[in-house]
Amino acid sequence: MLNFSSEKCNGCGLCVNDCKMLHNIVLDERKKAKILNSNCINCYHCVAICPNEAITIDNKIPSKAKRYSSTFTSQEYLEFLKNKRSIRQYKDQEVEKSIIEHIIEAGIYSPTAGNKQPVSYAIVTGERLKELTKLSLKTLKSFADDFNDGNIDLNIDLNSAKRYTSMWKRFYKSYFEKGIDELFFNAPCLLLILGDTEKTLDPKTDCVIASCNIGNMAYASGLGFCYNGFFVRAYQSEEICKFLGLELKYNLYTAMTIGYPNVEYRRTVFREKKEIFWI
Ligand SMILES: Cc1cc2nc3c(=O)[nH]c(=O)nc-3n(C[C@H](O)[C@H](O)[C@H](O)COP(=O)(O)O)c2cc1C
C-alpha cells in the first residue's frame, strides 16, 4: 500500500504530473499529494520520482537509482534494468534517424526461432504521427462506445475493459478539448514492431524479444520509451492499417513511443516477490 507523508511532501507535484495514465494522485487544498482511488497499478513511479521520500510502499522505500558507467559489471547491468522506467514525459526534441537506426540494430541482432528473422520495423514521426494520434484516439473512442453499447467484446476481463474504455474516452476528450496527448505523450517517434506472417506463422515471440532489446538499447542511448498496448489494439481497425499502408502480412505485436525523457526518477521501484521453482 502506498503511504503519503504530508510532513515530507513539499507540494512539488512531480508525482501528480507523472501519474500520467491513471490520474490517481492530486494535491489537496494544503498542496500535499494524496492518492485518489483504487485505480493504482502499483508501478510506483510516484515513489521513484519523489525528491523528498514522501511516498513509501508499506512504509518501505526502494534503493536509490544509480547512474551507470559505459563498462558494465553484471551487477551494474541489473541496476540499469531496475532503473529503467516507462517514460511518459518527453522533451520537445526530435530523435535523429541515425540514432533510431542504431537502436533498431539491437532488434535485428536478436534471436529468432529457426533464425527466420521475421521482425520488421516501421517508424512514425512528425505530421504523420500527429495524424495517427488523432486517428488512434478516434478509433479507441469508437471501441469504447461499441463496448458500452454491448456491440464488441474486448477479449479482456470485465474490470480491465471498463477501466480501459473509460480511459480511452478521457484520452479523446483531453486531446480534442484541451490538446493534451495522453496516448503517445507527445513523443516525437512511434516505433512499430511487426511480424512477417509469411516468414513464420507466429512471429510474436520473436517480435517481443526484439522489442526488449530495442528498449534496453534506447535507454542505453539516453532515450526513454514506453510500450503502447493501446495502439496495438487500435491497429485492429482497418482505417489505421490503411493509413499506415503496410502490407497485410505484417502483424503488429508491439508499439513503443520513443524520445528524450523529460523526467528523472530518483529511485528504483519494488516488484512483487516471485516464487522461483527449482526443479
Ligand atoms: C505490453 C505492454 C503494454 C503497455 N501499454 C501501455 C500503454 O498503452 N500506455 C502506457 O502508458 N503504458 C503502457 N505500458 C507500460 C506499463 O504500464 C509499465 O511497464 C508498468 O506500469 C511498469 O512500469 P515501469 O515500466 O516504469 O517499470 C505497457 C507495458 C507493456 C509491457
The ligand as an SDF file (V2000), in Angstrom:
LIG
                    3D

 31 33  0  0  0  0  0  0  0  0999 V2000
    2.7550   -4.9970  -23.3280 C   0  0  0  0  0  0  0  0  0  0  0  0
    2.7320   -3.6540  -22.6090 C   0  0  0  0  0  0  0  0  0  0  0  0
    1.7820   -2.7040  -22.9670 C   0  0  0  0  0  0  0  0  0  0  0  0
    1.7710   -1.4490  -22.3400 C   0  0  0  0  0  0  0  0  0  0  0  0
    0.8940   -0.4900  -22.7630 N   0  0  0  0  0  0  0  0  0  0  0  0
    0.9350    0.7540  -22.2180 C   0  0  0  0  0  0  0  0  0  0  0  0
    0.0830    1.7870  -22.7380 C   0  0  0  0  0  0  0  0  0  0  0  0
   -0.7010    1.6010  -23.6800 O   0  0  0  0  0  0  0  0  0  0  0  0
    0.1630    3.0290  -22.1760 N   0  0  0  0  0  0  0  0  0  0  0  0
    1.0380    3.2910  -21.1440 C   0  0  0  0  0  0  0  0  0  0  0  0
    1.0780    4.4280  -20.6680 O   0  0  0  0  0  0  0  0  0  0  0  0
    1.8550    2.3230  -20.6290 N   0  0  0  0  0  0  0  0  0  0  0  0
    1.8360    1.0760  -21.1510 C   0  0  0  0  0  0  0  0  0  0  0  0
    2.6950    0.0910  -20.6810 N   0  0  0  0  0  0  0  0  0  0  0  0
    3.6440    0.4060  -19.5830 C   0  0  0  0  0  0  0  0  0  0  0  0
    3.2950   -0.2940  -18.2500 C   0  0  0  0  0  0  0  0  0  0  0  0
    2.2030    0.3780  -17.6500 O   0  0  0  0  0  0  0  0  0  0  0  0
    4.5580   -0.2530  -17.3510 C   0  0  0  0  0  0  0  0  0  0  0  0
    5.5560   -1.0570  -17.9590 O   0  0  0  0  0  0  0  0  0  0  0  0
    4.2800   -0.7850  -15.9430 C   0  0  0  0  0  0  0  0  0  0  0  0
    3.3730    0.0460  -15.2670 O   0  0  0  0  0  0  0  0  0  0  0  0
    5.5810   -0.8440  -15.1030 C   0  0  0  0  0  0  0  0  0  0  0  0
    6.2310    0.4210  -15.0580 O   0  0  0  0  0  0  0  0  0  0  0  0
    7.7910    0.5460  -15.4770 P   0  0  0  0  0  0  0  0  0  0  0  0
    7.9130    0.0450  -16.9070 O   0  0  0  0  0  0  0  0  0  0  0  0
    8.1180    2.0050  -15.3790 O   0  0  0  0  0  0  0  0  0  0  0  0
    8.5750   -0.2790  -14.5170 O   0  0  0  0  0  0  0  0  0  0  0  0
    2.7060   -1.1710  -21.2950 C   0  0  0  0  0  0  0  0  0  0  0  0
    3.6530   -2.1570  -20.9360 C   0  0  0  0  0  0  0  0  0  0  0  0
    3.6830   -3.3740  -21.5830 C   0  0  0  0  0  0  0  0  0  0  0  0
    4.7320   -4.3950  -21.1910 C   0  0  0  0  0  0  0  0  0  0  0  0
  1  2  1  0
  2  3  1  0
  2 30  2  0
  3  4  2  0
  4  5  1  0
  4 28  1  0
  5  6  2  0
  6  7  1  0
  6 13  1  0
  7  8  2  0
  7  9  1  0
  9 10  1  0
 10 11  2  0
 10 12  1  0
 12 13  2  0
 13 14  1  0
 14 15  1  0
 14 28  1  0
 15 16  1  0
 16 17  1  0
 16 18  1  0
 18 19  1  0
 18 20  1  0
 20 21  1  0
 20 22  1  0
 22 23  1  0
 23 24  1  0
 24 25  2  0
 24 26  1  0
 24 27  1  0
 28 29  2  0
 29 30  1  0
 30 31  1  0
M  END
$$$$
